[in-house]
Amino acid sequence: MAAFCQALMWNPLFLGLFLFTGAFFTLRSRCFVFRRPLTVLRATFGQMLRPNKGGISPFRALSCSLAACLGTGNIVGVASALLLGGAGSVFWMVLSALLGMATACAENTLGILYRKKDETGAWSGGSMAYIEAAFGSRKVASFFALCCVAVSLGMGCMAQVNAAAQAIREQRPVSPLVCGLVFAALAAPVIFGGAKRITALTEKLIPPLCVLFLLACCAVLVKCRAEVLPSLRLILRQAFTLRSAGAGLTGFTLAQAIRVGVARGVFSNEAGLGSAPLIHAAAEAASPFQQGLWGSVEVFLDTVLLGAVTALVFLCSGAAQAAKTPTEMTVLAFSAVFGRFGGTFVSVTLAVFAFATLAGWACYGEKGAVYCFGRRSTLPYRLSFLACVVLGACVKAEAVWALADVCNALMALPNLTALLFLREEITEQMKRPRLPI
């Protein structure tokens, strides 16, 4: 049933909405991030040392947002895309991310425009605020918030722990329940510390973790350098002209590559879901568009850089052709360099990425719960989240991933519609970006 709903929600029209929205705002911004990459870097990383006024710094917001979307989406998710859609899915994954850079910029820009101070003096709002304004209805925004809570418990929590626990159990005979309890014990102090403790953790954890993972990927690519160009040609060839026994099957596999590639691209970078504005709206931003550019940077780092490099590692090492499961593919790929320690590297990396992701999504889900039910819902939500950490290690992976895709779609629909409804306000900010010289 979950798989049927998954296929129904991620239909060609819905995937086209993601691509259309990204293309629309890319053109509306006159391809700003591609025309002026140095300006984007100055407006984002160039302002990291700017004094903070006491709120969440833009870089800390980026780290938390990256933590929420990196996770297993860049490892297990990319491997799943290769298994389901072939090498051609990588092309569509990267294309959706390039267009998604403008979508992420647009939603973060609106998140700043519609935010307001809460009773504690902290910034709040984000996606729910502009969705409510776009539809003129709190009910639609509450539906989005409830979907956000569901995604945080499913994709943001159970799917992450499930993938990490599976990788650990393939290396050590550990009970799933023990894995879940250990994850919950480690996550509890962070989650009960609230947004500030979560963002402080991700700021320290994510940058070195990304660098370490990239170095490991580069080591594999160097060893398999003879296969890099053939793998790139394979990606481009299968993106449009997949070989098969007949024209009908070719059409099906091409459609499958496009569907899986776009869906996994969204799963990886979350552009269009409306999740990132929940944390970016709390940042001390100099201007709405400048904070929006952090969203573009996030999508580029997550999918265009890390996601594409990971896919290339799987193809060059031969793991994509030999493996039958995403975890097996990951272990085979890194075993090319680390030998018998490849499995240990994968299990540890997945566990740390998963931990960072569930911390980031705990922050998102809590904001959704507070919007719907007020601050009295904070404690019940945190307890429910920890219960899902334990449950995620014990359930079947297929059901969790299917449910995650359905909830992602339910989040994205009102968010993308709101972006298009408020397109003139976004365009106005893009025309007058107020960026540092």
C-alpha positions as CSV (number, residue, x, y, z in Angstrom):
1,M,0.0,0.0,0.0
2,A,2.8,2.4,0.9
3,A,4.6,1.6,-2.3
4,F,1.4,2.3,-4.3
5,C,0.9,5.7,-2.6
6,Q,4.6,6.4,-3.2
7,A,4.2,5.8,-7.0
8,L,0.9,7.7,-7.1
9,M,2.3,10.8,-5.3
10,W,5.6,11.0,-7.3
11,N,4.0,11.0,-10.7
12,P,5.3,12.8,-13.7
13,L,3.1,15.8,-13.2
14,F,4.3,16.3,-9.6
15,L,7.9,15.8,-10.5
16,G,7.4,18.3,-13.3
17,L,6.1,20.8,-10.7
18,F,9.5,20.6,-9.0
19,L,11.4,21.1,-12.2
20,F,9.1,23.9,-13.4
21,T,9.3,25.8,-10.1
22,G,13.1,25.6,-10.1
23,A,13.3,26.7,-13.8
24,F,10.8,29.5,-13.2
25,F,12.8,31.1,-10.3
26,T,16.1,30.4,-12.1
27,L,14.9,32.5,-15.0
28,R,13.2,35.1,-12.8
29,S,16.6,35.6,-11.0
30,R,18.3,35.8,-14.5
31,C,20.4,32.8,-13.5
32,F,21.9,34.8,-10.7
33,V,23.8,32.0,-8.9
34,F,25.3,30.9,-12.2
35,R,26.2,34.4,-13.5
36,R,27.7,35.7,-10.3
37,P,29.2,32.8,-8.3
38,L,31.8,35.0,-6.7
39,T,29.1,37.4,-5.4
40,V,27.3,34.4,-4.0
41,L,30.4,33.3,-2.2
42,R,31.1,36.8,-0.8
43,A,27.5,37.0,0.4
44,T,27.6,33.7,2.2
45,F,30.9,32.3,3.2
46,G,32.5,35.8,2.9
47,Q,30.2,37.0,5.7
48,M,30.9,34.2,8.2
49,L,33.0,36.4,10.4
50,R,30.3,39.1,10.6
51,P,29.4,39.7,14.3
52,N,26.3,37.8,15.4
53,K,23.6,39.7,17.4
54,G,22.8,36.8,19.6
55,G,20.6,34.6,17.3
56,I,21.6,31.8,15.1
57,S,24.4,32.7,12.7
58,P,23.7,32.1,8.9
59,F,26.5,29.5,8.8
60,R,25.1,27.7,11.8
61,A,21.7,27.6,10.1
62,L,23.4,26.2,7.0
63,S,25.1,23.5,9.1
64,C,21.8,22.5,10.7
65,S,20.0,22.4,7.4
66,L,22.8,20.4,5.8
67,A,22.7,18.0,8.7
68,A,19.0,17.4,8.1
69,C,19.4,16.7,4.4
70,L,22.8,15.0,4.2
71,G,22.3,11.8,6.1
72,T,21.5,8.6,4.3
73,G,20.1,10.6,1.3
74,N,23.6,11.1,0.0
75,I,24.8,7.6,0.6
76,V,21.9,5.0,0.8
77,G,19.6,7.3,-1.2
78,V,22.1,7.7,-4.1
79,A,22.8,4.0,-4.1
80,S,19.0,3.4,-4.2
81,A,18.7,5.7,-7.2
82,L,21.4,3.7,-9.1
83,L,19.7,0.4,-8.3
84,L,16.2,1.6,-9.3
85,G,16.9,4.0,-12.1
86,G,20.4,3.1,-13.4
87,A,23.3,5.4,-14.0
88,G,21.0,7.8,-16.0
89,S,19.2,8.7,-12.8
90,V,22.4,10.6,-11.6
91,F,22.0,13.1,-14.5
92,W,18.4,13.9,-13.5
93,M,19.3,14.0,-9.8
94,V,22.0,16.7,-10.6
95,L,19.7,18.6,-13.0
96,S,16.9,18.8,-10.4
97,A,19.5,20.0,-7.9
98,L,20.8,22.8,-10.2
99,L,17.2,24.0,-10.7
100,G,16.5,23.4,-7.0
101,M,19.1,26.0,-6.1
102,A,16.8,28.7,-7.2
103,T,13.8,27.0,-5.4
104,A,15.8,26.8,-2.1
105,C,16.8,30.5,-2.5
106,A,13.2,31.5,-3.0
107,E,11.8,29.6,0.0
108,N,14.5,30.9,2.3
109,T,13.9,34.4,1.1
110,L,10.2,34.1,1.9
111,G,11.1,32.6,5.2
112,I,12.9,35.7,6.2
113,L,10.2,38.1,4.8
114,Y,7.4,36.5,6.8
115,R,9.1,35.7,10.0
116,K,8.3,37.4,13.3
117,K,9.5,37.4,16.9
118,D,7.8,35.0,19.3
119,E,7.1,35.5,23.0
120,T,10.6,34.6,23.9
121,G,12.1,37.2,21.5
122,A,13.4,34.6,19.0
123,W,12.7,34.6,15.3
124,S,10.0,32.1,14.2
125,G,7.8,31.5,11.2
126,G,9.5,30.1,8.1
127,S,7.5,28.0,5.8
128,M,4.2,28.0,7.8
129,A,4.2,31.8,7.9
130,Y,4.4,32.3,4.1
131,I,2.1,29.3,3.3
132,E,-0.5,30.8,5.6
133,A,-0.1,34.2,3.9
134,A,-0.2,32.7,0.4
135,F,-3.4,30.7,0.9
136,G,-4.9,33.0,3.5
137,S,-5.6,30.0,5.6
138,R,-4.0,28.7,8.8
139,K,-5.5,25.3,8.1
140,V,-3.3,24.8,5.0
141,A,-0.2,25.9,7.0
142,S,-1.2,23.5,9.8
143,F,-1.5,20.6,7.3
144,F,2.0,21.4,6.1
145,A,3.2,21.5,9.7
146,L,1.6,18.2,10.5
147,C,3.3,16.7,7.4
148,C,6.5,18.1,8.6
149,V,6.1,16.4,12.0
150,A,5.3,13.1,10.1
151,V,8.4,13.5,7.9
152,S,10.6,14.2,10.9
153,L,9.5,11.0,12.6
154,G,9.7,9.0,9.4
155,M,12.4,10.1,7.0
156,G,14.2,12.4,9.5
157,C,14.3,9.8,12.3
158,M,13.3,6.2,11.5
159,A,14.8,6.0,8.0
160,Q,18.1,7.4,9.2
161,V,18.4,5.0,12.2
162,N,17.2,2.1,10.1
163,A,20.0,2.6,7.5
164,A,22.7,3.1,10.1
165,A,21.6,0.1,12.2
166,Q,21.5,-2.1,9.1
167,A,25.1,-1.1,8.2
168,I,26.2,-1.7,11.8
169,R,24.6,-5.1,12.0
170,E,26.3,-6.2,8.7
171,Q,29.6,-5.7,10.5
172,R,28.7,-6.8,14.0
173,P,26.0,-9.1,15.4
174,V,24.2,-6.4,17.3
175,S,20.5,-6.6,18.1
176,P,18.4,-3.9,16.3
177,L,16.8,-3.0,19.7
178,V,20.3,-2.4,21.1
179,C,21.2,-0.1,18.2
180,G,18.0,1.8,18.6
181,L,18.4,2.3,22.4
182,V,22.0,3.5,21.9
183,F,21.0,6.0,19.3
184,A,18.1,7.2,21.5
185,A,20.5,7.6,24.5
186,L,22.9,9.6,22.5
187,A,20.2,11.7,20.9
188,A,18.2,12.6,24.0
189,P,20.6,15.2,25.5
190,V,20.8,17.0,22.2
191,I,17.1,16.9,21.4
192,F,16.1,18.1,24.9
193,G,18.6,21.0,24.5
194,G,16.4,22.6,21.9
195,A,17.3,24.4,18.7
196,K,20.4,26.1,20.1
197,R,22.1,22.9,21.2
198,I,21.1,21.1,18.0
199,T,22.6,23.9,15.8
200,A,25.7,24.2,17.9
201,L,26.3,20.4,17.5
202,T,25.7,20.4,13.8
203,E,28.0,23.4,13.3
204,K,30.9,21.5,14.8
205,L,30.0,18.1,13.3
206,I,29.0,18.7,9.7
207,P,31.9,20.6,8.2
208,P,34.7,18.1,9.2
209,L,32.4,15.2,8.5
210,C,31.8,16.4,4.9
211,V,35.5,17.0,4.4
212,L,36.4,13.5,5.7
213,F,33.7,11.9,3.5
214,L,34.9,13.8,0.4
215,L,38.5,12.8,1.0
216,A,37.4,9.1,1.2
217,C,35.5,9.5,-2.1
218,C,38.5,11.2,-3.7
219,A,40.7,8.3,-2.6
220,V,38.4,5.8,-4.4
221,L,38.3,8.0,-7.5
222,V,42.0,8.3,-7.6
223,K,42.4,4.5,-7.4
224,C,39.7,4.0,-10.0
225,R,40.7,7.0,-12.1
226,A,40.6,4.9,-15.3
227,E,36.9,4.4,-14.9
228,V,35.9,8.1,-14.3
229,L,35.5,9.1,-17.9
230,P,33.7,5.9,-18.9
231,S,31.3,6.3,-15.9
232,L,30.5,9.9,-16.9
233,R,29.8,8.8,-20.5
234,L,27.6,6.0,-19.0
235,I,25.6,8.5,-17.0
236,L,25.0,10.8,-20.0
237,R,24.2,7.9,-22.4
238,Q,21.7,6.3,-20.0
239,A,20.1,9.6,-19.1
240,F,18.5,9.8,-22.6
241,T,19.2,6.5,-24.6
242,L,18.9,3.6,-22.2
243,R,19.6,0.3,-23.9
244,S,16.9,-2.4,-23.6
245,A,15.3,-5.3,-25.5
246,G,12.7,-3.1,-27.1
247,A,11.6,0.5,-27.6
248,G,8.7,0.1,-25.0
249,L,11.1,-1.1,-22.3
250,T,13.5,1.7,-23.2
251,G,10.7,4.2,-22.7
252,F,9.9,2.7,-19.4
253,T,13.4,2.6,-18.1
254,L,14.0,6.2,-19.3
255,A,10.9,7.3,-17.4
256,Q,12.1,5.3,-14.4
257,A,15.5,7.0,-14.5
258,I,13.9,10.5,-14.6
259,R,11.4,9.7,-11.8
260,V,14.0,8.2,-9.5
261,G,16.6,10.8,-10.3
262,V,14.4,13.8,-9.6
263,A,12.7,12.1,-6.5
264,R,16.1,11.1,-5.0
265,G,17.5,14.6,-5.8
266,V,14.6,16.1,-3.8
267,F,15.1,13.5,-1.0
268,S,18.8,14.4,-0.9
269,N,18.7,18.2,-0.9
270,E,15.1,18.9,0.2
271,A,14.7,21.9,-2.1
272,G,11.0,22.5,-2.5
273,L,10.0,20.7,0.7
274,G,9.9,23.8,2.8
275,S,12.0,22.3,5.5
276,A,15.1,24.5,5.3
277,P,13.2,27.8,5.9
278,L,12.2,26.5,9.4
279,I,15.8,27.0,10.6
280,H,17.0,29.7,8.2
281,A,14.2,31.9,9.4
282,A,15.8,31.9,12.8
283,A,19.1,33.2,11.4
284,E,20.4,36.8,11.9
285,A,20.1,37.7,8.2
286,A,21.4,40.9,6.7
287,S,18.7,40.7,4.0
288,P,16.1,38.2,2.8
289,F,17.9,37.4,-0.5
290,Q,21.3,37.1,1.1
291,Q,19.9,34.4,3.5
292,G,18.2,32.8,0.5
293,L,21.6,32.4,-1.2
294,W,22.6,30.1,1.7
295,G,19.8,27.8,0.5
296,S,21.4,27.7,-3.0
297,V,24.8,26.9,-1.5
298,E,23.3,24.2,0.6
299,V,21.7,22.4,-2.4
300,F,24.9,22.7,-4.4
301,L,27.0,21.2,-1.6
302,D,24.5,18.5,-0.8
303,T,23.6,17.1,-4.2
304,V,25.7,18.7,-7.0
305,L,29.0,18.1,-5.0
306,L,28.5,15.3,-2.4
307,G,25.7,13.4,-4.1
308,A,27.3,13.4,-7.6
309,V,30.7,12.5,-6.2
310,T,29.1,9.6,-4.2
311,A,27.4,8.3,-7.3
312,L,30.6,8.5,-9.3
313,V,32.4,6.5,-6.6
314,F,29.7,3.8,-6.8
315,L,30.0,3.6,-10.6
316,C,33.8,3.8,-10.9
317,S,34.4,1.2,-8.3
318,G,32.1,-1.3,-10.0
319,A,29.9,-1.5,-6.8
320,A,26.8,-0.2,-8.7
321,Q,27.0,-3.1,-11.1
322,A,27.8,-5.8,-8.5
323,A,25.6,-4.9,-5.5
324,K,22.0,-5.9,-4.9
325,T,21.3,-3.6,-1.9
326,P,22.3,0.1,-1.2
327,T,24.3,-0.9,1.9
328,E,26.2,-3.6,0.0
329,M,26.9,-1.1,-2.8
330,T,28.4,1.4,-0.3
331,V,30.6,-1.2,1.4
332,L,31.9,-2.6,-1.9
333,A,32.7,0.9,-3.1
334,F,34.9,1.9,-0.2
335,S,36.4,-1.5,0.2
336,A,38.3,-0.7,-3.0
337,V,40.5,1.6,-0.9
338,F,40.0,0.6,2.7
339,G,40.0,-3.2,2.1
340,R,38.4,-5.2,4.9
341,F,38.0,-1.9,6.9
342,G,35.6,-0.6,4.2
343,G,32.6,-2.0,6.0
344,T,33.7,-0.4,9.3
345,F,34.2,3.0,7.6
346,V,30.7,2.8,6.0
347,S,29.0,1.8,9.2
348,V,30.7,4.6,11.2
349,T,30.1,7.2,8.5
350,L,26.4,6.2,8.1
351,A,25.9,6.3,11.9
352,V,27.4,9.8,12.3
353,F,25.5,11.2,9.3
354,A,22.3,9.6,10.5
355,F,22.8,11.1,14.0
356,A,23.3,14.6,12.5
357,T,20.3,14.2,10.3
358,L,17.9,13.1,13.1
359,A,19.1,16.0,15.2
360,G,18.3,18.5,12.4
361,W,14.9,17.0,11.7
362,A,14.1,16.9,15.4
363,C,14.5,20.7,15.3
364,Y,12.2,20.9,12.2
365,G,9.5,18.6,13.6
366,E,9.4,20.4,16.9
367,K,8.7,23.7,15.1
368,G,5.9,22.1,13.2
369,A,4.4,20.7,16.4
370,V,4.6,24.0,18.2
371,Y,2.9,25.7,15.2
372,C,0.0,23.3,15.4
373,F,-0.4,22.7,19.1
374,G,1.6,25.4,20.9
375,R,4.6,25.1,23.2
376,R,2.9,22.5,25.4
377,S,3.5,20.0,22.6
378,T,7.3,20.2,22.9
379,L,7.8,17.5,25.5
380,P,5.3,15.0,23.9
381,Y,7.0,15.5,20.6
382,R,10.5,15.0,21.9
383,L,9.4,11.8,23.7
384,S,7.7,10.5,20.5
385,F,10.8,11.3,18.5
386,L,13.0,9.2,20.8
387,A,10.5,6.4,20.7
388,C,10.7,6.5,16.9
389,V,14.5,6.3,17.1
390,V,14.2,3.0,18.8
391,L,11.4,1.8,16.5
392,G,13.3,2.8,13.4
393,A,16.1,0.4,14.1
394,C,13.6,-2.5,14.3
395,V,11.2,-2.0,11.4
396,K,11.6,-3.0,7.7
397,A,13.5,-0.4,5.6
398,E,11.2,-0.6,2.5
399,A,8.1,0.5,4.4
400,V,10.0,3.4,6.1
401,W,11.4,4.7,2.8
402,A,8.1,4.5,1.0
403,L,6.3,6.3,3.8
404,A,9.0,9.0,3.8
405,D,8.5,9.6,0.1
406,V,4.8,10.0,0.5
407,C,5.2,12.5,3.4
408,N,7.8,14.4,1.4
409,A,5.3,14.8,-1.4
410,L,2.5,16.0,1.0
411,M,4.9,18.6,2.4
412,A,6.1,19.8,-1.0
413,L,2.7,20.4,-2.6
414,P,1.5,23.3,-0.5
415,N,5.1,24.7,-0.3
416,L,5.7,24.8,-4.0
417,T,2.2,26.3,-4.6
418,A,2.8,29.0,-2.1
419,L,6.1,29.9,-3.8
420,L,4.4,30.4,-7.1
421,F,1.5,32.4,-5.5
422,L,4.1,34.7,-3.9
423,R,6.4,34.9,-6.9
424,E,6.2,38.6,-7.2
425,E,7.5,39.2,-3.7
426,I,10.4,36.8,-4.4
427,T,11.2,38.5,-7.7
428,E,11.2,41.9,-6.0
429,Q,13.9,40.6,-3.6
430,M,15.9,39.1,-6.4
431,K,15.8,42.4,-8.3
432,R,17.1,44.3,-5.3
433,P,19.3,41.8,-3.5
434,R,21.1,44.2,-1.1
435,L,24.3,42.1,-1.1
436,P,27.7,43.1,0.2
437,I,30.0,44.4,-2.6
